[in-house]
Amino acid sequence: MRYTVLTPNLKGLEDAIAAGAKEVAVFGAASETFSQKNINCSITESLERFRPIVQAARDADIKVRGYVSCVLGCPYQGEIAPLAVAEIAHALLDMGCYEISLGDTIGSGTPEKTKAMLEAVARRVPLKKLAGHYHDTWGMAIANIYASLQMGINAFDSSVAGLGGCPYAPGAAGNVATEDVVWLLNGLGIDSGLDLESLIDTAIWITDQLGREPASRVARAVIAKRAAAQI
């Protein structure tokens, strides 16, 4: 188990180190407007801000993961050019991030757009250094993960029950549900090391605590199946 701490500045890194973190993350955006909304600076300024953070973390023997938001669309600017994503991903790799997570923050991506974006990024960053981070606003997250798998990506961010969202992306759903991802992987014969039944039980528990239904289609299907079995 590894807990990654978001560190937008050196003070955040200092707090992470004091708390015993072994991995931290810096998070930029492929959209100028989103960058301003999210971390209050331009893309160029964000990259300059990240350099001393990444260097200080590596000096302290702490791994650094990079995130790029809005890789398939921005709530303020609309379409994002794949080359813009590639430039930022390469900059994060170059400064020392061991992996770059590419985030469809508003969940507007589709499989072919995902492939086009990954093709552009892969010209600057090795595929083994990339991860997918797809929100499920329009129900395309699983399809985008399948497209990414076909491209050679083998790391994906997900959230139990599909919880999450972003305050600077109005209307955006949470990250793809972990249960849905594991169902897909199981169907493809890929062992994720995760137990699907335990994930579903966890999704039911946490959403019950929050007073909401799971966003996961797999969890909802299992809930319905269990209810039918009790009739």
Backbone torsions as a table, in degrees:
resi	resn	phi	psi	omega
1	MET	NA	129.1	-179.1
2	ARG	-131.3	126.1	179.9
3	TYR	-101.1	120.7	-178.7
4	THR	-97.4	129.2	-176.7
5	VAL	-104.9	125.7	175.6
6	LEU	-70.3	126.3	-176.7
7	THR	-128.3	92.4	-177.7
8	PRO	-76.7	-12.5	-178.8
9	ASN	-154.8	175.5	-177.3
10	LEU	-65.5	-33.4	177.4
11	LYS	-62.8	-40.7	177.0
12	GLY	-62.8	-39.0	177.7
13	LEU	-64.6	-43.9	178.4
14	GLU	-58.5	-42.5	178.7
15	ASP	-65.8	-38.3	179.5
16	ALA	-64.6	-43.6	178.7
17	ILE	-62.6	-42.7	-180.0
18	ALA	-62.9	-30.4	-179.6
19	ALA	-84.0	-4.8	177.9
20	GLY	90.2	19.0	-179.6
21	ALA	-63.5	142.0	176.8
22	LYS	-106.9	-9.1	178.2
23	GLU	-148.6	139.1	176.7
24	VAL	-128.7	171.6	-179.0
25	ALA	-139.5	142.5	170.4
26	VAL	-111.1	145.3	-171.5
27	PHE	-135.6	114.4	178.7
28	GLY	-110.2	-168.1	-179.3
29	ALA	-145.1	153.5	176.4
30	ALA	-90.2	3.2	-179.9
31	SER	-119.5	127.3	178.9
32	GLU	-60.8	-44.7	-177.8
33	THR	-65.2	-43.4	-179.8
34	PHE	-64.9	-37.9	177.8
35	SER	-59.2	-43.7	178.9
36	GLN	-64.2	-42.9	-178.6
37	LYS	-67.8	-40.0	-171.4
38	ASN	-83.4	-45.9	-176.9
39	ILE	-129.2	12.9	169.5
40	ASN	61.4	41.1	175.1
41	CYS	-162.0	166.2	178.0
42	SER	-75.0	170.6	177.5
43	ILE	-60.8	-46.7	179.9
44	THR	-60.8	-44.4	178.5
45	GLU	-63.1	-38.1	-179.2
46	SER	-63.9	-42.1	-179.7
47	LEU	-64.8	-39.9	177.0
48	GLU	-66.2	-33.9	177.8
49	ARG	-68.8	-34.7	-176.5
50	PHE	-73.2	-29.6	-173.3
51	ARG	-55.8	-51.9	179.7
52	PRO	-66.5	-28.1	177.8
53	ILE	-66.4	-48.3	-179.1
54	VAL	-63.2	-43.0	-179.3
55	GLN	-64.0	-44.1	179.8
56	ALA	-64.8	-38.5	178.7
57	ALA	-65.4	-43.9	179.9
58	ARG	-66.6	-35.2	176.3
59	ASP	-63.3	-29.7	179.1
60	ALA	-91.6	10.8	178.9
61	ASP	61.8	39.3	177.7
62	ILE	-112.8	130.5	179.7
63	LYS	-72.5	148.1	-179.9
64	VAL	-125.1	127.8	175.6
65	ARG	-107.8	140.3	178.7
66	GLY	-105.5	144.5	177.6
67	TYR	-123.7	140.1	173.4
68	VAL	-122.6	118.7	179.7
69	SER	-88.5	161.5	173.0
70	CYS	59.7	38.9	-176.6
71	VAL	-74.7	-17.4	-179.4
72	LEU	-123.9	12.4	179.1
73	GLY	154.2	151.1	-177.8
74	CYS	-126.3	140.2	179.2
75	PRO	-67.2	-14.9	-177.3
76	TYR	-110.4	-34.1	-175.5
77	GLN	-108.1	-10.0	-179.2
78	GLY	79.2	-132.8	-176.6
79	GLU	-62.1	144.1	178.1
80	ILE	-118.0	131.5	-179.6
81	ALA	-69.7	131.1	178.1
82	PRO	-55.1	-34.2	179.9
83	LEU	-64.4	-32.7	177.6
84	ALA	-65.4	-40.3	177.0
85	VAL	-63.4	-43.3	-178.8
86	ALA	-61.4	-41.6	-179.5
87	GLU	-61.7	-45.2	-177.6
88	ILE	-70.3	-41.9	178.7
89	ALA	-60.5	-42.2	179.0
90	HIS	-64.6	-40.1	179.3
91	ALA	-62.0	-40.8	179.0
92	LEU	-67.3	-40.4	176.9
93	LEU	-64.0	-44.0	-176.6
94	ASP	-63.0	-32.5	-179.0
95	MET	-84.2	-7.0	171.7
96	GLY	123.4	7.5	176.4
97	CYS	-70.7	133.6	-176.6
98	TYR	-79.0	-21.0	-179.6
99	GLU	-152.5	146.9	-179.8
100	ILE	-119.2	119.8	178.4
101	SER	-93.7	122.8	-176.6
102	LEU	-98.7	113.9	-170.6
103	GLY	-105.1	122.9	169.3
104	ASP	-87.4	81.6	-169.1
105	THR	-60.6	-36.6	-178.5
106	ILE	-100.2	1.4	175.4
107	GLY	65.6	31.6	-177.0
108	SER	-96.7	-4.1	-175.7
109	GLY	-70.7	154.7	174.2
110	THR	-126.1	163.9	-173.8
111	PRO	-54.9	-45.3	-177.5
112	GLU	-68.7	-36.5	175.8
113	LYS	-66.6	-36.8	177.5
114	THR	-62.8	-45.6	179.0
115	LYS	-61.8	-42.4	-179.7
116	ALA	-63.4	-40.2	178.4
117	MET	-65.0	-45.5	-178.8
118	LEU	-65.6	-37.1	177.5
119	GLU	-60.5	-41.6	-179.9
120	ALA	-67.3	-44.0	-178.2
121	VAL	-67.9	-38.0	-177.3
122	ALA	-64.7	-18.2	175.2
123	ARG	-73.4	-17.8	-178.0
124	ARG	-114.8	-24.0	-176.2
125	VAL	-134.0	130.9	178.1
126	PRO	-58.2	141.0	-178.7
127	LEU	-56.7	-34.2	-178.8
128	LYS	-67.6	-11.0	178.9
129	LYS	-99.5	3.9	-175.3
130	LEU	-110.1	151.2	175.1
131	ALA	-136.5	153.0	178.2
132	GLY	-100.5	141.7	-179.2
133	HIS	-139.0	90.9	-170.2
134	TYR	-113.4	120.6	173.6
135	HIS	-81.9	159.8	-166.6
136	ASP	-114.0	32.1	-175.5
137	THR	-55.6	-44.4	-177.7
138	TRP	-104.8	15.3	175.5
139	GLY	74.1	18.4	-175.5
140	MET	-104.5	-0.1	-173.4
141	ALA	-59.0	-46.6	-179.0
142	ILE	-65.2	-39.6	177.4
143	ALA	-63.4	-38.3	178.9
144	ASN	-69.7	-34.2	176.0
145	ILE	-66.2	-42.4	178.5
146	TYR	-61.7	-42.2	176.9
147	ALA	-62.9	-38.8	179.8
148	SER	-67.4	-39.6	176.3
149	LEU	-59.6	-41.7	178.9
150	GLN	-64.3	-27.8	179.0
151	MET	-80.5	-16.5	179.8
152	GLY	111.2	6.3	176.0
153	ILE	-78.4	135.4	-179.7
154	ASN	-129.9	16.7	176.3
155	ALA	-130.6	132.7	-177.9
156	PHE	-140.7	140.4	173.2
157	ASP	-87.4	144.3	177.8
158	SER	-152.9	172.1	-176.5
159	SER	-139.4	130.0	177.8
160	VAL	-55.3	130.4	179.0
161	ALA	67.5	6.6	-179.9
162	GLY	72.2	26.3	-179.0
163	LEU	-70.1	157.3	174.4
164	GLY	125.0	-160.0	-175.3
165	GLY	142.4	-166.8	179.1
166	CYS	-151.0	128.3	-179.1
167	PRO	-65.2	-18.9	-179.4
168	TYR	-101.9	11.7	174.8
169	ALA	-130.5	76.7	-175.4
170	PRO	-53.2	130.4	178.0
171	GLY	86.1	-7.8	-178.4
172	ALA	-71.9	137.7	176.9
173	ALA	-79.5	175.8	178.4
174	GLY	-73.6	-179.4	178.8
175	ASN	-66.9	161.2	179.7
176	VAL	-54.5	139.9	-178.1
177	ALA	-69.1	133.3	-179.8
178	THR	-58.8	-38.6	-179.6
179	GLU	-61.1	-39.9	-179.7
180	ASP	-67.0	-39.0	179.2
181	VAL	-64.7	-44.8	-179.1
182	VAL	-65.2	-38.0	176.0
183	TRP	-59.3	-44.7	177.5
184	LEU	-61.0	-49.3	-177.6
185	LEU	-62.5	-41.9	177.5
186	ASN	-58.9	-41.4	-179.6
187	GLY	-66.7	-24.0	178.7
188	LEU	-93.1	0.7	-179.4
189	GLY	76.5	22.4	179.9
190	ILE	-102.6	123.1	-178.7
191	ASP	-86.9	112.4	179.6
192	SER	-85.3	-14.7	-175.2
193	GLY	82.5	3.7	-178.9
194	LEU	-106.9	142.3	-179.5
195	ASP	-91.9	116.6	-173.5
196	LEU	-64.0	-43.0	-179.1
197	GLU	-62.1	-40.5	178.3
198	SER	-66.3	-38.3	177.3
199	LEU	-62.3	-43.6	-179.7
200	ILE	-64.3	-43.3	177.6
201	ASP	-60.6	-39.2	178.4
202	THR	-66.9	-41.2	178.6
203	ALA	-61.9	-42.8	178.8
204	ILE	-63.7	-42.5	-179.3
205	TRP	-63.5	-50.5	-174.1
206	ILE	-68.5	-36.9	179.1
207	THR	-71.7	-30.1	173.9
208	ASP	-64.4	-41.0	177.7
209	GLN	-63.0	-33.6	-177.2
210	LEU	-90.5	-6.8	179.0
211	GLY	70.3	40.0	-179.6
212	ARG	-144.7	168.3	178.0
213	GLU	-89.2	149.6	175.0
214	PRO	-62.3	140.0	173.7
215	ALA	-76.1	-18.1	-177.4
216	SER	-67.7	126.5	176.2
217	ARG	-67.7	-36.0	178.9
218	VAL	-65.4	-45.1	179.5
219	ALA	-62.1	-42.0	-179.5
220	ARG	-65.5	-37.8	178.8
221	ALA	-64.8	-41.6	179.6
222	VAL	-67.8	-39.6	177.4
223	ILE	-59.8	-44.8	179.3
224	ALA	-64.5	-40.4	179.6
225	LYS	-64.5	-42.0	179.8
226	ARG	-66.7	-38.5	179.5
227	ALA	-65.4	-40.7	179.9
228	ALA	-65.1	-34.7	-178.9
229	ALA	-68.8	-21.0	-178.4
230	GLN	-89.6	-9.7	-179.0
231	ILE	-74.1	NA	NA
